[in-house]
């Protein structure tokens, strides 16, 4: 049971923070999509950290989700959830900023073409 909490609670934090940063309400389909994306990202990074940096045989250990391991896992994965939510929010801001810049360039080009026609 603690394993499920470790795997699925940090993505809930990430999705909640992402909705706050985007200042919009997600539909059910968007929530599920973001939850799946954050679950894969956060748990993939955690698996990589545990497997390659610490102990490659951690998953076959008898005390995989002991109390101390679960607390450390939840702490680190919650930090990753917060970081990934901020990264996702910043990517969204960059996307909208670049779209605004492209619109500004297009309007400037159209104005220059209109001036040349006159």
Protein Blocks (a to p, Z undefined) as FASTA:
>chain_A
ZZmmmmmmmmmmmmmmmmmmnopacdfklmmmmmmmmmmmmmmmmmmmmmmmmmmklmmp
mklmgmklmmmmmmmmmmmmmmmmmmmmmmmmmmmmmmmmmmmmmmmmmmmmmmmmZZ
